[in-house]
Amino acid sequence: MDTERWSTISALLDELLELDPPVRKRRLAEVAAGDPALGAELERLMALEDDRPDFLSQSVVDAAVFAPQAGQQIGPYKLEHPLGEGGMGQVWLALRADGLYHRRVALKLLRPGLGDAGLRTRFTRERQILARLGHAHIARLLDAGVSSDGQPYLALDYVQGEPITQHAQKLGLPTADRLRLFLQVCAAVSHAHANLVVHRDLKPSNILVTSAGEVCLLDFGIAKLLDEADSGHTEITGTGTRAFTLYYAAPEQLRHGAITTMTDVYSLGVVLYELLVGRKPYDPARTSDAAWEEAILEADPVRPSQAALRQARETGLMAPRRLARELGGDLDNILLKALAKAPDDRYVSVEALAQDLRRHLDGEPVLARPQSLGYRTAKFVRRNSLALLMSVVVGGLLVSALVFVSWQARRAIAEAQRAQAMQDFVVALFENTEQAGDGSLDVRILLDAGVRRADTELLGEPQTRAELLGLVARLRQGLGDDRQALELLDRQSQVLATLAGEAPARLGIEAAALRGRSLRALGQPEVCVRTLMPWLPLSQLQAPRDPRAVSEFLSQLGRCHRSLGGLEVARDLFGQALALRTGLDEAKPLQAESQADLAGLLADEGRNEEAITATRAALALLRESGGDRNALGVEIWRELGGLYRSIGDTMESEASYRQALEIALTRFGPNHPASTGVQRPLGRVLVETGKLEEAERLLRQAHERLLTRFGPEHPEVAASWQQLGRLAWEQGRAAQAQDAFQRSLQLRRRSNELATHASVLCDLAETRLALGQPDSAEFLARECQQLGIDPAPTLAGRAELLLADVALARDNAEAAKALHAAAEQRLLAAGFDPAAPALMPLQFARARLALRSGDYAGAQAGIDSLRAQRRGRGVDQEQWTWRLDALQADLECRTGRSAEGRVRRDATLAAAIARQPERQRLLDELARLGAGCGRG
């Protein structure tokens, strides 16, 4: 069995195993209908699973025989040497060896002999979890599959680094640098929690630091999805060993209690303790597991500063005494709060822990200590020692300084309390996720419940309530619920009005940006611009203080202007956003987003090659900053698909769209707008490449989901009708195509998006001409010509080609020639190269007209020129080859070479029928082009 065949089987087997039996049976029947041999092989494997439940839980090769060896091939990867081994699997350094690209990866395999059902499930779950995550400090999942002998594998980034504690010890990092390093860990874990993933096995060996000082979090093998049903709390492997590491386990893990984000907070507390102090927080008299369990469950952690002093007494060194002074106070309290026995007494989230560490580094009050006046004054003295020394000279200023610091501390505490309330709210949404009887989680219900809770519990805190409403609106947008997001933003606006101008400017700017995003998603760019423009002056004043919020606002306003054709205004706004983001820490994804926005403007101007280069650069930047498996990655891959299509590279276009769809389905599921938004353009490319059956399935799925989400009047539904029309047109069903185009046109006439309006006019004109209605076709083509001049000169050029076809239908060759010349002049004036793909239909039409007019030399010159300049790839190039061969055959038959022409014509039609049997319109076109050779 070759690698490609096994890859297909592996992917389908994974899909089938995740389906319920009735759905699995239907899916297997669908596969068998298209490929009986493939269906039979899958059925055999599934039968083995039914007869032997341990079949897919163990390696196909007996564990005693199977043991990975250097040089062995696992899927497309060649093993080099082992990197490590854990409770669940082995990790090998491996090289991709199938020739697609050269890259070393960390290849994770199930350990031989431990392929039981529980481990197999955990291995599959790790793949699902990693697919959710995309962060600069989390090792990326690059690939996953099953080898030809049944060995499952995960291919991850190969991280060359050392455990965080060893790294800090080896370099002798000062405390502040260790804290900054640890903040990278917090960012990674916080990202996982935001995706409803709890790691559950955080320890130094799973937190590597590279030589560049970058943290990378590894091993989600026992991670928990907060939105999955729990089969129980037991965390014991099939071999009777714990899945977690005892020394870093939280008390609730030992008690088999509920696992929440606070479980990871505890483990991070242990890691931070060890990172700062050089030892673990407990010192049991015995070193047995039972003694450690008792300490974790019952003993108080040794205060970090006391542990350092004890080390100083034992060693007689001064360094531990200096460390004790650094740890005393804030860091003692931060660590002890993180290590609290009861989850409710810990930090409510990793981000809350990180915020306190940042406050400590900045010399500000922290939440982990009661905010006494003496404490606040001490913090002020440390931050402003020189100012206070001067105030001794001018004694009267001391009182003023103390008043100021009290006000400053109260303000800091108020901000911290609001942040804490926000964190409490978010965590509370998921505290009861396991109470549903069927184990399911409906995030929308949780969000609605959270809003009701905020309405009752936060009536006296309008600013916090407003921030919570904005947060829920953002989460609703992430679910594709833009109408509900706007309703929440309306409620937020009412709450902000009660603050009588006391609300932070940032909050209003963030709300405006959120509103702009939803309005654009709902097809209302004019309302978006009208709503956001009044906020522009304030946003520009606020930019130095809140660059993130302002850059997001500018980006949303720019996208709405772009939708309305205001390219220069959009370019200025995108440029401002990029400038703000360039100065931010850890903002590469935002910079990539702005670069992609600017690349889109190049595409709007017809500068597609430049746009591809710029979009590729944005994608590379995104990948550097944590990977492309996120919403922005979907959008950039989708943009690339459209750009490659515009230059006739259908192979790259299809590949880019498929990459976008795979990420969208993995991250968001089939019903999310991100997935639907890719299905339609992918369906369009599949129509153009003759894969009409798959195209129809995708386009109809997308159409039904759009109707459900938006209703029948939305611009996205109009675009969907247009794509269904093009599908019917390629299938040779002109009447059905006409009906779909008419539905699209009725909706398009209500919008101000001239390019899309013009596009469907040209589609309908082409259909009417094919149905023998030249007068109607001429009327529609002229309207397309007028609308397409400014936003899209290629549409105006297409309209002139259609008008030339109308003239030929009326036997007016001279008018057709004049229209061809006008189309050429328009496209060249717009900056297109004479050899650009956009001019190929025009040049082909000229060659065909020369043949019809008896200008055989001109026809041959046109055919030869087109053969020399073809720039498409794959199916696109194939179609042009067939068209040119059919025209060449007609020319040969008209010039005394009938036998040669008939052979060429028959071979061309046979090749097209074999390769694209569903594309009836193309087959009819080729038959007409070779009509000069007669029937036989």
PATIDREN-666022 format. One line per 10 residues: number of its first residue (from 1); their letters; for each residue x, y, z of C-alpha. Coordinates in steps of 0.5 Angstrom, whole numbers, plus 2048, in hexadecimal, padded with zeros to 3 digits. Each point is the difference from the previous one (the first is absolute). Layout:
# PATIDREN-666022
NUM	A	X/Y/Z  ...
END
This chain:
# PATIDREN-666022
1	MDTERWSTIS	800/800/800  803/807/7FE  801/806/805  7FA/804/7FC  7FB/7FA/801  802/7FF/807  7FF/807/802  7F9/800/7FD  7FE/7FA/804  803/803/806
11	ALLDELLELD	7FC/807/7FF  7FA/7FC/7FF  801/7FB/806  801/806/805  7FA/803/7FD  7FC/7FA/800  802/7FE/807  7FD/807/803  7F9/7FE/7FD  7FA/7FD/803
21	PPVRKRRLAE	7FF/7F9/7FE  7FA/802/7FB  803/806/7FD  807/7FC/800  7FC/7FB/7FB  7FD/805/7FC  807/804/7FF  803/7F9/7FE  7FB/7FF/7FB  801/806/7FD
31	VAAGDPALGA	808/7FF/800  7FE/7F9/7FD  7FC/803/7FA  806/804/7FE  805/7FB/801  7FE/7F9/801  807/7FD/802  801/806/805  7F9/7FF/803  802/7F8/801
41	ELERLMALED	807/802/803  7FC/804/805  7FB/7FB/801  805/7FB/802  804/804/805  7F9/802/803  7FE/7F9/800  807/7FE/804  7FE/806/805  7F9/7FD/801
51	DRPDFLSQSV	803/7F9/801  806/802/804  7FF/806/804  807/801/801  802/800/7F9  800/807/7FF  802/801/807  807/7FC/7FF  805/800/7FB  7FF/7FC/7FA
61	VDAAVFAPQA	806/7FD/801  801/7FC/806  803/804/806  806/7FB/801  802/801/7F9  7FE/807/7FF  806/805/803  801/806/7FC  807/800/7FD  805/805/7FD
71	GQQIGPYKLE	7FF/800/7F8  7F9/7FE/801  7FA/803/7FC  7FA/802/803  7FB/803/7FB  804/806/7FD  805/800/805  807/7FD/801  802/7FF/807  807/802/802
81	HPLGEGGMGQ	801/7FF/808  7FC/800/806  7FF/807/804  7FC/7FD/806  7FB/7FC/803  7FA/801/804  7FA/7FC/803  7FC/800/7FA  805/800/7FA  807/801/7FD
91	VWLALRADGL	802/806/7FC  805/800/7FB  804/805/7FB  7FE/7FE/7F9  801/803/7F9  7FA/801/7FB  802/7FB/7FB  7FB/800/7FB  803/805/7FB  7FB/806/802
101	YHRRVALKLL	804/804/804  806/7FF/805  7FF/801/807  802/7FD/807  7FA/7FF/804  7FF/7FD/807  7FC/7F9/7FF  7FC/7FE/805  7FE/7F8/800  7FC/7FC/805
111	RPGLGDAGLR	805/7FC/804  800/7F9/7FE  7FC/7FB/804  7FC/806/803  7FB/801/7FA  7FA/7FE/805  7F9/804/7FE  801/805/806  807/802/7FD  7FD/800/7F9
121	TRFTRERQIL	7FB/805/802  805/804/803  804/800/7FA  7FA/802/7FC  7FE/806/805  807/803/800  7FF/800/7F8  7FA/804/801  802/804/805  806/803/7FD
131	ARLGHAHIAR	7FC/801/7F9  7FC/805/805  807/804/802  804/805/7FC  805/804/804  807/802/800  802/7FC/806  7FC/7FA/7FF  803/7FA/7FC  7FC/800/7F9
141	LLDAGVSSDG	7FD/7FA/7FE  803/7FF/7F8  7FD/7FA/7FE  7FC/7F9/803  7FE/7FA/7FD  801/7F8/801  806/7FC/7FC  7FF/7FB/7FB  801/7FB/806  7FB/803/805
151	QPYLALDYVQ	804/804/804  7FD/807/802  804/806/800  801/808/801  805/804/7FD  801/806/804  805/806/7FF  807/7FD/802  802/805/806  808/800/802
161	GEPITQHAQK	800/803/807  800/7FE/807  7FB/800/806  7FF/807/803  803/7FF/807  807/7FD/7FD  800/806/7FB  7FF/805/805  805/7FC/805  805/7FF/7FA
171	LGLPTADRLR	800/808/7FE  7FF/802/808  7FA/805/7FE  7FE/805/805  7FA/7FF/803  7FC/806/7FB  803/7FC/7FA  7FD/7F9/803  7F9/804/801  800/803/7F9
181	LFLQVCAAVS	802/7F9/7FD  7FA/7FD/804  7FB/805/7FD  801/7FD/7F9  7FE/7F9/804  7FA/804/802  7FE/802/7F9  801/7F9/7FD  7FB/7FD/806  7FB/806/800
191	HAHANLVVHR	800/7FF/7F8  7FE/7F9/801  7FB/801/806  7FD/805/7FB  7FF/7FA/7FB  7FD/7FC/806  806/7FC/801  803/7FE/807  807/7FE/7FF  800/7FC/807
201	DLKPSNILVT	807/7FE/800  804/806/800  807/7FF/802  807/803/7FE  802/7FA/7FC  7F9/802/7FC  803/807/7FF  806/801/7FC  804/806/7FF  804/801/7F9
211	SAGEVCLLDF	807/803/7FF  7FC/806/7FE  7FC/801/807  7FA/7FE/7FD  7FB/7FB/804  7FD/7FA/7FD  7FA/7FC/804  800/7F9/7FE  7FC/7FA/801  7F8/800/800
221	GIAKLLDEAD	800/7F9/801  7FB/800/806  7FD/807/7FF  7F9/801/801  7FB/803/7FC  7FB/804/804  7FA/7FF/7FB  801/7F8/7FF  7FC/7FC/805  804/7FD/805
231	SGHTEITGTG	7FF/7F8/801  803/801/807  806/803/804  804/7FA/800  807/802/7FD  803/7F9/801  803/7FD/7F9  7FF/7F9/7FE  806/7FE/803  7FE/802/807
241	TRAFTLYYAA	805/807/800  7FE/807/801  7FF/804/7F9  802/806/804  807/801/804  7FF/800/807  805/806/802  7FC/805/7FC  7F9/7FD/801  7FA/804/803
251	PEQLRHGAIT	7FD/7FE/807  7F9/7FE/7FB  804/7FC/7FC  802/7FB/805  7F9/800/803  7FD/7FF/7F9  7FC/807/801  7FE/804/7FA  805/803/7FB  800/807/7FF
261	TMTDVYSLGV	804/806/7FD  802/801/808  804/7F9/7FF  805/803/7FC  801/806/804  802/7FB/806  805/7FC/7FB  803/807/7FE  800/802/807  805/7FA/801
271	VLYELLVGRK	804/801/7FA  801/808/802  802/7FE/807  805/7FB/7FD  802/805/7FB  801/806/805  803/7FC/806  803/7FA/7FD  7FC/7FB/804  7F9/7FD/801
281	PYDPARTSDA	7FB/803/804  7FF/7FA/805  806/7FD/804  7FD/7F9/803  804/7FC/805  7FF/7FA/7FB  801/800/7F8  7FB/7FB/7FF  7FA/801/7FB  7FB/800/807
291	AWEEAILEAD	804/805/803  800/805/7FA  7F8/7FE/800  7FF/802/807  805/806/7FF  7FC/803/7FA  7F9/7FE/804  801/803/807  807/804/801  801/807/7FF
301	PVRPSQAALR	805/802/7FA  807/803/803  7FF/807/7FF  805/801/7FB  804/806/803  801/7FB/806  802/7FA/7FC  806/805/7FD  802/802/807  800/7F8/802
311	QARETGLMAP	805/7FF/7FA  804/806/802  801/7FD/807  802/7F9/7FD  805/803/7FB  802/806/804  800/804/7F9  7FD/807/7FF  7FC/7FF/7F9  7FB/7FC/804
321	RRLARELGGD	7FF/806/805  7FF/805/7FA  7FB/7FB/7FD  7FC/800/806  800/808/800  7FD/800/7F9  7FB/7FA/802  7FE/803/806  7F9/804/7FF  7FD/800/7FA
331	LDNILLKALA	803/7FA/7FD  7FF/7FC/806  7F8/802/800  800/7FF/7F8  802/7F9/801  7FC/7FE/806  7FA/802/7FD  802/7FC/7FA  801/7FA/804  7FA/800/804
341	KAPDDRYVSV	7FD/7F9/802  7F9/803/7FE  7FF/802/7F9  7FB/805/802  806/803/804  805/800/7FA  800/805/7FA  7FA/800/7FC  804/7FF/7FA  807/800/7FD
351	EALAQDLRRH	7FF/807/7FD  7FE/802/807  807/7FD/803  804/803/7FA  7FD/807/802  802/800/807  807/7FE/7FD  800/806/7FC  7FE/804/805  806/7FE/804
361	LDGEPVLARP	805/801/7FB  7FD/807/7FF  800/802/807  7F8/800/801  7FC/7FD/805  7FE/7F9/7FF  7F9/7FC/802  804/7FB/804  801/804/806  7FB/804/804
371	QSLGYRTAKF	800/808/7FE  802/803/806  802/807/800  807/7FE/802  801/7FB/7FB  7FE/805/7FB  804/806/802  806/7FB/800  7FF/7FE/7F9  800/808/7FE
381	VRRNSLALLM	806/801/804  804/7FA/7FC  7FD/803/7F9  802/807/802  806/800/805  803/806/7FD  7FA/804/800  7FF/7FF/807  807/802/802  7FF/806/7FD
391	SVVVGGLLVS	7F9/801/804  804/7FF/806  803/807/7FF  7F9/803/7FE  7FD/7FD/806  7F9/802/7FE  800/7FC/7F9  800/7FA/804  7F9/800/802  7FE/802/7F9
401	ALVFVSWQAR	804/7FA/7FE  7FC/7FB/805  7FA/803/7FD  802/7FF/7F9  802/7F9/801  7FA/7FE/804  7FC/802/7FA  804/7FD/7FB  800/7F9/804  7F8/801/800
411	RAIAEAQRAQ	800/801/7F9  804/7FA/7FF  7FC/7FB/805  7FA/802/7FC  803/7FE/7F9  802/7FA/803  7F9/7FF/803  7FD/801/7FA  805/7FB/7FC  7FF/7FB/806
421	AMQDFVVALF	7F8/801/7FF  801/7FE/7F9  804/7FA/801  7FB/7FE/805  7FB/800/7FB  803/7FD/7FB  802/7FA/804  7F9/800/803  7FD/7FE/7F9  804/7FA/800
431	ENTEQAGDGS	800/7FE/807  7FA/7FB/7FF  801/7FD/7F9  800/7F9/803  7F9/801/802  7FC/7FF/7FA  7FD/7F9/800  803/7FE/7F9  807/803/801  7FF/805/7FB
441	LDVRILLDAG	801/808/800  7FC/805/7FD  805/806/800  7FA/805/7FE  7FC/7FE/806  806/801/805  801/807/7FD  7F8/802/800  800/7FD/807  807/805/802
451	VRRADTELLG	7FC/806/7FD  7FA/7FF/805  805/7FF/805  804/806/7FF  7F9/804/7FF  7FE/7FE/807  807/800/804  803/806/7FD  7FB/805/800  804/804/804
461	EPQTRAELLG	807/7FF/7FC  7FE/803/7F9  807/801/7FE  801/7F8/801  7F9/7FE/7FD  802/804/7FA  806/7FD/7FF  7FD/7F9/801  7FB/801/7FB  805/802/7FB
471	LVARLRQGLG	804/7FA/802  7FA/7FC/7FF  7FE/803/7F9  807/7FE/7FE  7FF/7F9/802  7FA/800/7FC  803/803/7FA  805/7FA/800  7FA/7FB/800  7FE/804/7FA
481	DDRQALELLD	7FA/803/803  801/807/7FE  7F8/802/801  801/7FE/807  806/804/801  7FD/806/7FD  7FA/800/805  805/7FF/806  804/806/7FE  7FA/804/800
491	RQSQVLATLA	7FF/7FE/807  807/802/801  7FF/807/7FD  7FA/801/805  804/7FE/806  806/804/7FE  7FB/806/7FF  7FF/800/808  807/801/801  7FF/807/7FE
501	GEAPARLGIE	807/801/7FC  804/7FC/806  801/7FA/7FC  807/7FF/7FD  801/802/7F9  803/7F9/7FE  7F9/7FD/802  7FC/804/7FB  805/7FF/7FA  800/7F8/801
511	AAALRGRSLR	7F9/800/800  800/804/7FA  805/7FB/7FD  7FC/7FA/802  7F9/804/7FD  804/801/7F9  802/7F8/800  7F9/7FE/800  7FD/805/7FC  805/7FE/7FA
521	ALGQPEVCVR	7FF/7F9/801  7F8/801/800  801/804/7F9  7FF/807/803  807/803/7FE  7FC/807/7FF  7FD/800/807  807/7FE/803  804/806/7FD  7FA/804/802
531	TLMPWLPLSQ	801/7FD/807  807/800/801  802/807/7FD  7FE/804/806  805/7FC/804  806/801/7FB  802/807/803  800/7FD/807  804/7FA/7FE  805/804/7FD
541	LQAPRDPRAV	801/804/807  800/7F9/804  805/7FC/7FB  806/802/805  7FC/7FD/806  7FD/7FA/7FD  803/7FE/7FA  7FD/7F9/7FF  7F9/803/801  801/805/7FB
551	SEFLSQLGRC	803/7FC/7FB  7FA/7FB/800  7FC/806/7FF  804/803/7FA  800/7F9/7FD  7F8/7FF/801  7FF/807/7FD  805/7FE/7FA  7FC/7FA/7FE  7FA/803/800
561	HRSLGGLEVA	803/806/7FB  803/7FA/7FC  7F9/7FD/7FF  7FD/806/7FD  806/801/7FC  804/805/804  806/7FD/7FF  805/806/801  7FC/802/807  801/7F9/801
571	RDLFGQALAL	807/800/7FF  801/806/804  7FD/7FC/806  803/7FA/7FF  807/803/800  7FE/804/807  7FE/7F9/803  807/7FD/7FE  804/805/802  7FC/800/807
581	RTGLDEAKPL	801/7F8/800  807/800/7FE  802/804/807  7FD/7FB/804  802/7FA/804  7FE/7F9/7FD  7FC/803/7FB  802/7FC/7FA  7FA/7FD/7FE  7FD/807/800
591	QAESQADLAG	805/802/7FC  7FF/7FA/7FB  7F8/802/800  802/807/7FE  805/7FE/7FB  7FA/7FB/7FD  7FC/806/800  804/804/7FC  802/7FB/7FB  7F8/7FF/7FF
601	LLADEGRNEE	800/807/7FD  806/7FE/7FB  7FB/7FB/7FE  7FA/805/7FF  804/804/7FC  802/7FA/7FB  807/7FF/803  7FF/7F9/801  808/7FE/800  802/805/805
611	AITATRAALA	7FA/7FE/804  802/7F9/800  807/802/802  7FD/804/806  7FB/7FB/802  805/7FB/800  805/805/805  7FA/801/804  7FF/7F8/801  807/7FF/801
621	LLRESGGDRN	800/805/806  7FA/7FD/803  803/7F9/800  806/803/803  7FB/802/806  7FD/7FA/802  7FD/7FD/7F9  7FB/801/7FC  7FA/7FB/803  7FC/806/802
631	ALGVEIWREL	7FB/805/7FD  805/804/7FD  803/7FA/7FD  7FA/7FE/7FD  7FF/807/7FD  807/801/7FD  7FF/7F9/7FD  7FA/801/7FD  802/807/7FD  806/7FC/7FD
641	GGLYRSIGDT	7FB/7FB/7FD  7FD/806/7FC  806/803/7FE  803/7FA/7FD  7F9/7FF/7FC  801/807/7FD  806/7FF/7FD  7FE/7F9/7FD  804/7FB/805  7FA/7FC/802
651	MESEASYRQA	804/7FB/803  803/805/805  7F9/803/801  7FD/7F9/802  806/7FE/804  7FF/807/804  7F9/7FF/801  800/7F9/802  805/802/806  7FC/806/802
661	LEIALTRFGP	7FA/7FB/800  804/7FB/804  802/805/805  7F9/803/801  7FC/7F9/801  805/7FE/805  800/806/804  7F9/802/7FF  7FC/7FB/7FD  7FC/7FF/7FA
671	NHPASTGVQR	7FA/805/802  805/806/802  800/806/7FB  807/7FF/7FF  7FF/7F9/7FD  7FA/802/7FC  804/806/7FD  805/7FB/7FD  7FC/7FB/7FE  7FD/805/7FB
681	PLGRVLVETG	806/802/7FC  803/7F9/800  7FA/7FE/7FD  801/805/7FB  807/7FE/7FE  7FD/7F9/800  7FB/802/7FB  805/803/7FC  804/7FA/800  7FB/7FB/7FE
691	KLEEAERLLR	7FF/7FD/807  7F9/801/800  7FD/7FB/805  804/802/805  7FF/807/7FF  7F8/7FF/800  801/7FD/807  804/806/803  7FC/805/7FC  7F9/7FE/803
701	QAHERLLTRF	803/7FE/807  802/808/800  7FA/802/7FD  7FB/7FD/805  805/802/806  800/807/7FD  7F8/800/800  800/7FE/807  805/805/802  7FD/806/7FC
711	GPEHPEVAAS	7FA/7FF/7FD  7FE/800/7F9  802/808/7FF  807/800/802  806/802/7FB  803/7FA/802  7FA/7FC/7FD  800/804/7FA  808/7FD/7FF  7FD/7F9/801
721	WQQLGRLAWE	7FB/801/7FB  805/802/7FB  805/7FA/801  7FA/7FB/800  7FE/803/7F9  808/800/7FE  7FF/7F8/802  7FA/7FF/7FC  803/804/7FA  806/7FB/800
731	QGRAAQAQDA	7FB/7FA/800  7FD/802/7FA  7FA/802/804  7FF/807/7FD  7F8/801/802  802/7FF/807  806/804/800  7FC/806/7FD  7FB/7FF/806  806/800/805
741	FQRSLQLRRR	803/806/7FD  7F9/804/800  800/7FE/808  807/803/801  7FE/806/7FC  7FA/802/803  804/800/807  806/803/7FD  7FC/806/7FD  7FF/802/808
751	SNELATHASV	807/801/801  806/805/7FE  805/7FB/7FF  801/802/7F9  805/7FA/7FE  7FB/7FA/802  7FA/804/7FD  804/800/7F9  802/7F9/801  7F9/7FD/800
761	LCDLAETRLA	7FE/804/7FB  805/7FD/7FB  7FF/7F9/802  7F8/801/7FF  802/804/7F9  804/7F9/7FE  7FA/7FC/802  7FB/804/7FC  805/800/7FA  800/7F8/801
771	LGQPDSAEFL	7F9/800/800  7FF/803/7FA  7FE/807/803  805/805/7FD  7FC/806/801  800/7FF/807  807/7FE/801  802/806/7FC  7FC/804/805  803/7FD/806
781	ARECQQLGID	807/800/7FD  800/807/7FF  7FE/801/808  805/7FC/802  805/804/7FB  7FE/807/804  800/7FD/807  807/7FC/7FF  804/806/7FD  802/803/807
791	PAPTLAGRAE	801/7FB/805  802/7FA/7FB  802/801/7F9  801/7F9/7FF  7F8/800/801  7FF/805/7FB  805/7FC/7FB  7FC/7FA/801  7F9/804/7FE  803/802/7FA
801	LLLADVALAR	802/7F9/7FE  7F9/7FE/801  7FE/806/7FC  804/7FE/7FA  7FD/7F9/801  7F9/803/7FF  803/804/7FA  802/7F9/7FD  7F9/7FD/802  7FE/805/7FB
811	DNAEAAKALH	805/7FF/7FB  803/807/801  808/7FE/800  802/807/7FF  7FD/802/807  803/7FA/803  807/802/7FE  7FF/807/803  7FD/7FE/806  806/7FB/801
821	AAAEQRLLAA	805/806/7FF  7FC/804/805  801/7FB/805  807/7FF/7FF  801/808/800  7FC/800/807  804/7FA/803  807/803/7FE  7FE/807/802  7FF/7FD/807
831	GFDPAAPALM	807/7FD/801  7FF/7F9/7FD  806/7FD/7FD  7FE/7FD/7F9  802/7F9/802  7FC/800/806  7FB/7FB/801  7FA/805/800  801/801/7F9  800/7F9/7FE
841	PLQFARARLA	7F9/800/7FF  800/806/7FB  806/7FD/7FC  7FC/7F9/7FF  7FA/804/7FE  804/804/7FB  804/7F9/7FD  7F9/7FD/800  7FD/806/7FC  806/800/7FB
851	LRSGDYAGAQ	7FE/7F9/7FF  7F9/801/7FF  802/806/7FB  805/7FC/7FC  806/803/802  803/7FA/801  807/803/801  7FE/804/806  7FC/7FA/803  807/7FC/800
861	AGIDSLRAQR	804/806/803  7FB/801/805  800/7F9/802  807/7FF/800  801/807/805  7FB/7FD/805  804/7F9/800  806/804/802  7FD/805/805  7FC/7FB/804
871	RGRGVDQEQW	801/801/807  7FB/7FC/804  801/7F9/803  7FD/7F9/801  7F9/800/7FE  7FF/807/7FD  806/7FF/7FC  7FD/7FA/7FD  7FA/803/7FE  803/806/7FC
881	TWRLDALQAD	804/7FA/7FD  7FA/7FD/7FE  7FD/806/7FD  806/802/7FC  800/7F9/7FE  7F9/800/7FE  801/806/7FC  806/7FE/7FD  7FC/7FA/7FD  7FB/804/7FD
891	LECRTGRSAE	805/804/7FD  804/7FA/7FD  7F9/7FD/7FD  7FF/807/7FD  807/800/7FD  800/7FA/7FC  802/7FB/806  7FA/7FD/802  803/7F9/802  805/803/805
901	GRVRRDATLA	7FA/805/802  7FB/7FB/802  805/7FC/804  802/806/804  7F9/801/801  7FE/7F9/802  806/800/805  7FF/806/803  7F8/7FF/801  802/7F9/803
911	AAIARQPERQ	805/803/805  7FB/805/802  7FB/7FB/801  805/7FB/804  802/806/804  7FA/804/801  7FA/7FC/7FF  7FB/804/804  802/807/7FD  7FB/800/7FA
921	RLLDELARLG	801/807/7FE  807/7FF/7FF  7FF/7FA/7FC  7FA/803/7FC  805/806/7FF  806/7FC/7FD  7FB/7FC/7FB  7FE/807/7FD  807/802/800  802/7FA/7FC
931	AGCGRG	7F9/800/7FB  804/802/7FA  802/7F9/800  7F9/7FD/7FF  7FD/7FA/804  805/7FB/7FE
END
